[in-house]
Amino acid sequence: MLALLAIILLRWPQSRYQVWSNVRFMNMLEDFCVNPDPSLGVALLKLNSAIALCSYGAKTILEHGETIVGAMVRFMGSSNPLSVRIEGFKLAQCLMLTEQGCSRVVSMFCEPIVEAIVCAMIEWKLKEGKGANDQIPLMHEACRLAMITRWPGKHHLYFWKKGIDKVLVDILLPNFVGKYPSYHTYPLEEQIAIARENLIDNPVLVLRPYVWDILGWLAIRYAEDYDPKFSENEAHFDVLTAAACVAFEDIMGRGNQLCHDDVISTFRSESAARVVLMMIFSSCKYISSKARSMLCEVLNPNGERYLKQLLYTLKSPSSGVNLGMPNLVHIVISLIGLTCYLALPHYEGFIVESSKTLLSYMMGRSSESFCIPRSNYALHLKSNLPGRACCFFHPEEWEGKDVILFHNLWALSLSIHHSGSKSNCSVMAVLQTENVRTELVNKLLEICKDTSNCGARWFASYILTYFSYFGFPSELGVKIGKAFNQEDYADIELILADGTSFSIHGVLLMVRCPSLLPPEQHFDKGTFDDSSVTNDSDNWHGKFRKEIRLSSHVNRLELEKLLEYVYSGSVQAEENTVKRLKILARHCGLHHLSELLSRRIPEWATDIPSFDLKSALGQGRNTFWDIILESKATELSWTCSICSMSVPHMHVHRIILWVSCEYLQALLQSGMRESQSQILKVPVSWEALVKLVGWFYSSELPEPQGGCLWSNMGAKEKLHQLELYVELSWLADFWLLEDIQEACFRIVDNGLCSAMHLSVKILQMAANLSQWKLAEAAANHVAPSYRQLHESGELDELDETLIEMVRAASVRLSQSRG
């Protein structure tokens, strides 16, 4: 029965909800896992894997973690039959498909999971003949699971403790351990010779991309103070580095021939080049230094010839047009190779030419050209899950959706960095020419606003620092930035030692720079004089609630620039203010701004600071609320922990309303009764009001639950959810909020795609509220069923105008099909 249910869930994903949402059944499944019968192992694991293919199902399993996940870990052990172990690894892959899932499993069973992976990856070496071949499927699944090294966590340390370096050597260079004692330290030339000799003969070549990626993730995420010299396995790590550099040199030597190799070989080459890049830019000084010196030695004496080939490839006119996938991967490899070269001092003479080539290449790309994520061509990253996954809404990797742009910006950042540090003005002279500067800055600012390219945004922001731009531009930042230097609704006055002051809005300090708040939270002794803070919270308008006197160490110009960053998320600052601004940013805890002002190349997977003010809506002591938004009345009872109002409402901030909505800005400054009142009535339901305020504070409109939760939602609840957005669309039309109106249209239109039976009711509501674009969309969804609905009388509730709208949509549909 377990096996049959697993098959059903695999073939019909929509049935998974009925299983994982059944509390009684999940408890029963947990009971099976307490002391699992080995004969049920495969069926039990397959069923859990089928459930975990839905992200909500995976979360439900993890809630039963100590039992179900514990049984999975035991089934992965070497004492179990091969078939059972394989299914255990497949379940682990489903549960650890996201960073959150990985973190949860690691928090419970870190060491046993890592031990099982390492053991399964090495067992094939202990077998002979057919026995070794039988281990390959298990080894494959173990390598797939070892890709959890992409996520940060304590499992990295356990991989090293369990001897992952020796395991990777055994897979890459099967003959190394038998021929060369691991306790012996080999000269650099001999390490390279060993790698060249053993890298060719490999019975498990298909696993090599996994090995490169695992090594790369382990290297780039390792602690700064790691030094393999203090471990027993220095020889293993050294030969891994040599093998990676030898593979890199082979790829560079093949040059344009890569495009003519078989597709799989071309795709695998990217992983081999990428691991060298990640080792070079490891935060561990030992790994980085070892990789740089090894690569420099391996490339000698052909390095310059290979570098010229890379530059020729990127200068080629054909590289700027839409190409087939092998050619695109060749471009990626060329950019990776050039970035590695730029990290080697031996080739600094090519910095100017490289910078011009990279700049020309980036500026020559159209916005629609070959925008591909790495997962599109890295075949080993393709999901090998037992069935189709659903409801996983995890973000892209740090490379983002456009891996070519990512590597282009990384290489350009490095070339500019070296140019600046070596006082080489040639590169900056090219960048500062008027026609190049304007176009490049505009392009980089657009990249910074694209949230789907995290790594590219970091490198774009880094390059912008050389044009006096510091920070991360965003749509919300542009809006909130308008409030800077506006005294309206300011409730804090920052007073400098010379008596000059800034009128500030406390809500923005609370969220964006809390270290500037008064002493009930904390003071930085180097910045504040806390003896001069006054507090008056009785009057929100007409005088300041708080006055804060800053120490004499704070300069007006630097403080102004810091506050501009707090308000907008970015700031322009000339070189003569950068040093003092950096000190002030560090004192105020603005780490990301301090990093940009220091012009440090961003480390791998560094998060972009989010410009999100929703935390200001939480309850706390310093909330700075000064107005209440009241929704339409509801039949539900209502209590508020902050005030005594018994109707649905939200405590918000006038300044946020003022910058977010031109209608509200005009209303609050009109002098009418509403502008003086502390309560503003909003003619929408409570749920719609929550979504509206969410958009004010984040520039993102909260969407309905998706995936299995939406598919299994009742018709009445679905209709209610869609009606909220029709209601919001009407308010947005009235309040001149075009962005919200567009978002509401998209959400309702997408919702009706899977709930077409609700289209008639949405059509009627949209028409009643004069939302004719939404009405037209609903009519298009009704159109395929127009004849049946008309004959059954289900359209009779609509007036003639709306029926005619549906009929016209049906005619257009018939004509398009004809």
N, C-alpha and C positions, 0 to 999 in steps of 0.2 A: 504493500500500500504506500509506503514511503517513496519507493522508486516510481510508482505510477504517478503519484502527486507531483514529484519532481519533474517528470516528463511533461505533465500538463502545464506547470508554471513556466517551463522553458519554451514551450510552443505557443502558449497564449499568455503573454506578459500581463494583459489586463486582468488576469485571474489572481495575480500575486497579492493584490490589496486584500482580497477576501481571506487570505491566509495570515499575513503578518498583522492585520488589524484584529484578528480573532484572539483575544487575550487567553481564553481557555485553551485553544489549540497550541499557542506559543508556550504556555506553561507546561502542557503535556510534552511538547517537544523538548523543553528544558529538562523534564524528568527523565526522558530517554537518555540524556547526555550525562546524568549523574554518574552512573556506572555503565557506560555503553557496552552493549554486546558486540564483540568484534565482528560477528557475522552481519551486523546491521551497519557497520562502519561506512561502507561505500554509499548505501542508500541514504543514510542519515546526513552525510556530508553533501551529497548531491542535492538533497532537498534544501538544506540551509544555503547552499550556493545559489539555488534558483530563487530563494526568497531574497538573498542579499543582492541580487542583480537589480533590485529596486532600492534606491538609496534610503527610502523610508524603512524598507525591510531590513537593510543593513543596520540602521540605527536601532531598530527593535531588537535585533540579535545582540548588539553590543550592550543593550540595557540588561540582557541576561548574561553578561560577560563572563563572570566567574565560572559559569557552568558550561554554556555552549562553546565559548571561545577556549575555555580550558580543555574541553574534550577535543576540539580541533587541534590544539597544540600537541596533545598526547598522540593523536592519530598521525601526526607528522613525524613522529619519532622513528628511529631506525628499526625498532623491534616489530613494527607492523608490516603487513604485506605491501608490496609495491603499489598495487591499485588503490589501497586505502590512503597511503601517503600522498599519492598524486592528487586525490580528491581533497585531501586536507590542505595542500598548497593552493589549489584552485579556490577553495573557500576563503583562505587568507587573502588572496589577491582581491576578491570581491569586497571583503571587509576593509581592506587598506587601500582602496582605489583613490581615496582623497586624503589630504593632509590630516583632516579631522579624524577620519577613521583610523589612519595609521597611528596618530597620537594616542587614541583611546586604547588600541590593542597593545601598543608599546608600554603604556602606563601599567598594564596588567601583567603582561608576559614577555617583557623585552628579551631577557637572556635566553629563555627557552626557544623563542621564535628565531632569534639569530643563530643559535646553536643548531637548530633543525635545518636552517637554510645552508649554513656552512657545511654541515655533515652531508647533506644531499648533493651539494656541488662537487664534493671530493670523492664520493663513494665509487664512482666509475673507475678511478685509478686503482682501487683495491680489488677490482674484478678482472677476469681475463676472458677473452674471446666473446662468446655470445652473452655471457653475464654482464660484461662491460657495456655491450650494445643495449641490453635491456634497461640499463640505468639511464640512458640518454633522455627518455621522456621525463623522468623524475628530475634530472639535472636541469632540463629546459624549464620546468615549472619553478624550480628553486631560483634559477637566474631571473626569471620574471618577477618573482617575489622580492628578490634582492634589490629590485629597482626602487624599493621604499627608501633607499639611500638618497633619493631626490628630495625627500622631506627632512627637515632638521629634527634633531632629537637625540636622546641618549643612546639609541641603537647604533649610532655611528661608532661610539667608543667600544661597544661590545663586538662589532664586526672586527675591529682591529685586535681586540683581546682574543678573539676566537681564531685568529690567524687567517683573515681574509686575504692578506697579501700573498701567502703561500698558495692558497687555493687558486687565486687568479693566475699566478705563475704556472701552476700545474695545467690550467686550461689553455693558456696562451702558448706556453713552452713546455710541452709534456716531457721532454727529455732532460730538462734542466736539473731537476732535483736528483735524478739518478747519476748524472755526470759530474755535477759541481756541488761541493759541500756548502751548505747555507751559512755555516759559521765563518766562512772565509770571506774576507773583503777583497774584491777584485778591482784592479785599476780601471780607469774610465774607458780606455781603449779596449780592454778585455770584455767589459760589460757590453759594449757595442758589438763586438765580434760574436759574443754568445747570443745576443738578440738576433743578429743577422742570420746566424747558423740555424737557430731553432725555430724562428718565427714562421718559416715556410711550411715545415712538416707539422700539420695539425689535423687530427682526426675529428675534431669538433669545431670546425670553422664557423658553423652556423651560430655558435654561441659567442663569437668574438665581439660583435657589437654590444652585447650585454656586458661583457668584461670591460670594454672601453668606457661605457657609460657608468658602470658601478665604480670603477677606479676614478673617473672624473668627479662624480658626486662626492666620494669619500675625500678626495684631495681638496676640492674647493670649499668644503664645509668643515675642514679640520681646524682644530684650535691653533692659535698663533704659536703657542709654546711647544708644540709637538716636535720631537726630534727622534727619528728612527734609529739614530746612533745608539740610543739608550735601550733599544730593544734587541731581541735575539735575531730579528729578521731583517737587518739592514740590507743584506744581500738580496733578499726577495724584492724589497722596495726598489732598490737600485736597478735591478734587471727589468722590473716593470717599467720604470722610467725610460730605460734604454730601449725597450721594445716599442713603447709608444712613440719615441722620437724616430726610431728606424722606420716604423710604419708611416709616420708623417713625411719623412724624407722620400720614401717610395711614392707617396701620393703626389708630392710636389714635383718629383722627377717625371711622373707620367703626364703632368700638365694637361694640355688639350686632349690627350688620348683618353682621359677619363670619360669624355662624352661618347667615345666609341666603344668603351668596354660594355659588358653586359650590364643591364640596369641594376641588378641586385648588387653587383660589385661596386658600382658607382655610389649607390646609397650607403653601403657599408663603409665606404671610404670616409664619409662625413663623420662617423663616430670616432674613427681613428684620428682624424685631424682635430676634432673637438676636444678629445681627452687631453691633448698637449696644451691647448688653450686654457683649459680649466686648471691644469697643474701649474702652469706659468702664473696664473692669477689666483692661486691658492692664498688664503690668509695666513697659512703656515709658511714662515720664512724659509724653513729647511726645504720643503717641497718645491716652493717657487724657485729658490736658488738652484736646487738640483736640476730641475727641469730646464731652466735657462742655460746652464752650463753644458748639460748633456746635449740639448738641441743644437747649440752653437758648434759643438764638436762634431756631431753627426752631419750637419749641413756642410761642413768644410770638406772639399774645396769648391763644391758646386752651388753653394748657397746664393750667390749673386745671380747666377744664371736662372735659378728657379724663381727668384724674386722678380726678375725682369719678365719672366713668363706670366707671373701673377698679374703684374701691372698691365701687360699687354692684353690679357684676358679681360680685365675690367675696363680698359680703354676701347676695346672692340665695339664698333657700332652695334653689332648684333646683341651685345649684352644688355642693351637698354630696351629691348623689345620683348614682347610676350613670347616665352620659349617653352619647350617641352620640359617635363619634370627632370630628366637627366641633366639638361643644360642649366636648369635652375639650381640643382644641387651642386653643379660645378661652380656656379657663381658663389654659393654659400661657402664651399670649400676654399675658393680663392680668397674670400673676405676673411675667413678664419685664419688661413695661412698668412695673409698680410698682417693681421693683428699680432700673430705670434712673432713675425719678423720685427715688427715695430717695438716689441718688448726686449729685443736683443741689442745691446749697445754697439755690437760689431757692425750693424747695418744702419746706424743713425744717419749716414750720408744719403740715405734714400727717403728721409722724412719729408722733405719738401715735395719731391715728385709724388710720393704716396699720398700726401695730403691733397694735392691738386687732383690726383686721380679719383680719390674717394669723394671729394667735393663734387667733381664733375659727374661722377656716377650717380650720386644721390640727387643732384639737381636735375639730372636727365630722366629720372624715373617719373612716370605719370602716377597719379594717385590711385589708379586702378590696376597698375601693372603687377603681375605675379606676386600677389599678396598671399603667402602660404605659411602655415604653422609647421613646425618641425615634424609633428606627428603625421603630416601628409606623405612624407617620404621615408621616415625612419621606420622601416618595416617591423623591427623588433618592438616598437612601441605600439603597433597595431594591437588592438584588444584581442586576446585569445580566450576570452571568457566563454563559459559553456553556452551562453545564450545572449540575446540582446538586452543590454542594460537599459534602465529607464530611471527617470527622475533625478539623474545626477546633474547638478547645476554648478559644478566646480569651475573656477576660472582657468584660463589658459596658463601654460608654463610662463616663466619669467621672460623667455624669448618673445612671447606674445604671438599674435596671429600673423605677423610679418617678420619671419626670421631673417630675411635678407636685409630689411631696414635695420633690424636689431644689430646685426654684425657690421653693417656699414657704419652705423653711428658709434659702435664700440671702437672700431678701427680709427675713425676720424677723431674720436675723443682722445685716443692714445697718441695719435700723431700731433694733435694740438697741445696736449699735455707736455710731451717731450720738447716741442718747439718753444713753449713758454719757459720750461725749466732750464733750457740751454741757451736762453737769450737769443734764439734764432728768430729773427724778425721776418724772414721771407714768407713763412706760412701765414703769419698774422697780417702781413701786408696784403696778401691775396684776399684773405677773409674780410679785411676792412675796406676794400674798395667799395664804393657806394652801391654799384649795381649788384654785387655779390652779397654785401651785408644785408641789404633790405630784403632780398628774396630769401636768403638763408634764414634770417631771424624769423620771418613770417612762417616759413615752413617748419622750423623748430617749435615755434609757439603752438602751431596746430597739432604737432605730434604730442606735445605736452598735455594737450586736452583730451587725447584719445586714451580712454581708460582700458582699452583692450591690449595695450602694448606697454606693460609695466617697465620692463628693462629698457626699451627704446625711449620711454619718457625720461628715465633717469639720465641716460646718456645725452639726450637732447637738452635736458636742463643743465647738465654739466657743460656742454659746449656753449650754451647761452651765457654762462658766467664770464666768458671772454668778450661778451658784448655788453657787460654790465647788468645782465638780467640774473636775478637770483630767486629761485623758488619754483613753484609748480602751478602754473596758471590753470584755472578751472572756471566753469560757468558760474558756479555759486560764488567763487572768489571775486569775479568781475562785479557781480551784483552787490555783495557785501562791501566791497571796496569803495562803493559810492558813499558809504556812511562815514568814511574817515574824514575828519575835520568838519563833520556836521555836528553842531551843538545840539540840534533837536534830539531830545530824549537821552542825552548823555547823562550818566549818573555817577561818574567818577572823574575827578580832576587830578591829573598827575602834575605835581608842581616841582620844578627844577630848582636848584640852589640859587639861580639868578632871578627867581621870581616868575619866569615865564612858565606857561602851563599848557597842557593838552586836555581837551574835553573828550572823554572816552566812554564807551558803552560797556558796562560791566559784564554783560552776557558774553561778549567776545573775548574778554580777558579770561573769564571763567573756563571757557572751552579751549581757547587757542593758546593762552599764555597764563596759566593760573599762578605762576610764581610772581606775577605783578600785583596779585590781590593782597588785601590787608592782612594783618597778623593773625586773624582767627584761623587762617590756613597755615602760612609760614612766610618768613622773610628771608631773602638772601642778604646776609649781613654786608656783603660787599656792594650792594645796590641800594638798600633802603635805609631810611632813618625812621624806625617804627615808633618813635616818640611823638610823631606829629600827625597821627591818623585820627580823623574825626568821623563820626558816624551819625547820620540822621536819616532814618528810614521812614519817617512819617509823611514825607512829601516827595512824590516822584517827579514833580514838574515845578520848575522855577528855581531850584537850587540843587546842588550836588548832594547825593547821599553820602559820599565818601571823598575826602581829600587825602591824597598820599604825597608826602614830600620825599623826593628822591635824594640820594646822596650827591655830593659835589663831583663824584667820579662819573656821573652820567652826563653826557654831552647832548645838547638839544638835537643836533643833526642826526646823530646815531639813533637816538630814541625815536625820532620821527620816522626814520627808515624802518626801525624794528616794528613800530606800530603799523606802518603801511603793510608790512609782511603779515602781521597778525590779522589785519582786516581783509586782505586780498589773497594771501597765499604766495605772493611774489612781490619783488621790489627791484627797482633799478638803483644801483649805487655805484658811484665813481670810485676809482682805485684809492683815492686819498681818504675815503671813509671806510673802506673794506676792513682794515685791520681792527679799528675800534669797534665797528659793528659786530665783528666776529666775537670779540671778547664779551660784548653785551649779550649777544645771542647765546653764548655758552653759559653765562651767568643766569640767564632766564630759562634755561632748559630747552631751547629751540635747537635740538641736535641736528635736524636735517638742514636747517639754514646755516648752522655753523659748518657743516660738512661742505656745503656748496661754496661758502665764503672762503674755505680753506682750499678749494679746488682739488679735492681728493677724488680720484677715480672711484666710482661707486663699486662696492663689493657685490658679488653675485647674490641675487634674490633679496636685495635690500628693498624693503617696502616703501611705497610712495605714501607720504603722510596724507591722510584723508581730510579733505575740507568738508566736514560734516558737523552740523551744529545740533543734531538731535539730542545729544546728551544734555543740552540746556533745558530740555523739557522734563527732565527728571526732578524728583523731589529732593530738596536739600536746604541747607541754611542760606547759602548765597546764591539765590536763583535769579534775582533781578527782574522778576516778572513785573509788568506795569499795565497790563490790559488783559481782559478776559474775552475769549471768543465763545459765544453761546450758540449752540445748535438748536434745531427745531425740537420741540418737546417730544418726549417719548413716554410710553406707558410704563416702562421699567422704573423702579425706584432708583434714586441717585443720591449718593453721598460723596462728599469731597473731603479729603484729609487736610486740605489747606484752608478752605473757607466753608461757609455755612450754606452756600447756594445749593438748591435741591433740583436744579435742572442740568442737563448735560452741558459741560463747558470745558475749556482748556485755558490754562494760564500761560500766556505767551509774552512776547516782547514787541513793543511798538516799532522799534528800529528794524526788526526783521520784516515786519509787515510793510514798513515804509519803503524798504529797498526792493522788496519782492514783487510788489504789485502797484502799478501806477494809479489804479483806481483808489486803492486804500491810501496811497500817498496823498492824493488830492483830497480824499475824505478827511484824513487826520489833520490836514492843514487848512480845511475849509472855514473853520470858525463856527461851524454848525454845532448843534447839540451833541451829535455823535462824536465829534472831534474832542470834546471835553469829557465824555463819559468814559468810565473805566470798563464798561461792558459794551461789546459790539456784537449785535445779533447777526448770525450768518444763516441764511435761509436754506440750509441743507441738513440732512440727517447727521446724527452723531458719528456714524461710521465714515461718512463722506468727509466730515470735518477733520477727522483724524488723518485721513489720507491727504487732504489739502495742506494741513499743517506740516505733515511729513515732507511734502514737496517744498514748502517754504524754507525748511531747515536743512534740506539736503539736495535740492534740485532733482530728486528722484521720486517718482510717484509710486507708492507701494502697490504691488500687483496682487491679484488673487492667487491662491495656492494653485500650483500647477501639477503636471504629471498625473500620477495615480489618484491623488487627492481630488483633483478636479474631475477626472474621468468618473470617479465613483461618488461624486457629490450628487445629491438629489436635485431634480429639476427646479424645485421651489427655491433651494439655496443658490443654485447657479443663477437663476433669474434675479434673485436679490442682489447677488454680487455684481452682475452686469448693470443693474439699475443704479447702483451707486455711482458708476462711471458716467452713465447718461446724465445723472443729476449733477455730477461735478462738471461735466462738459457744458451744461447750461450755465452754471455759475461762472465758469471760466470765460464763457462767451460774454457774460454780463460784466465781469471784472477785467476783461481784456488780457487774459492769461492764455496766449496762443500755445505756449509749450504744453500746458496742462491739457488743453483741448485736443491737441494732436496726440498726446499720450493716451487720453481717454478713447479716442477714436481707434487707435491701434489695439488697445486692450479689448474693447467691445467687439471689434471686427474679428480678432483672433479667437475670442471666446465663442462667437457664433459659428465659427468653422467646425467646432466639435459639439455644438449644441444648437443645431439649425432649427430644432423644434421650438426654440424660444424666440425666433426671429420676428414672428408676428407681434408678440407682446412688446418687444424692444422697438419695433417699427412704430407702434402706436404711442409708446411713451416718448420716443424721440420727436415724433411729430407734435405731440402735445406741448413739448418744450421748445419747439421751433429749431430743433437740432437737425437740419435737413441733410447734412452730410452723413450723419449717423443713420438717419432714416433711409437714405439711398443705399447705404451699405447693408442695412437689414433687409431691404427689398431685394437686393442682389442675392442674399442668402435664401430668401423665400422663393425666388424665381424658379429653381429646378423642380419645385413641388407645386407650382402655381395651378396647374390643371387639376390635380387631385384635391388640393385645398379648396379651390373654387367650387368644384363639384360637391364636395362634402359639406360646404357651408361654413368652413372654419375661417374664411375671410370676411364673413358677413359683419363681424364686429368692427371692421374698418370702414371708414367713410369712402366715398367714391374716388376722392383724390388719391388716397393711399392705395386703393385697389388698382387704380390706373397706373400708379408708380410700379407696383409689382408686375402688372401685365407687361408694361414697357420693358422692364428688366428681363422678363421671360422671353420676350421677342428678341432682345439683343443677344441673349444667351443662345437661342435657337439659330440666329443668323451666324454667330461666331462658330457654332458647331457645324453648320451647313457648308 
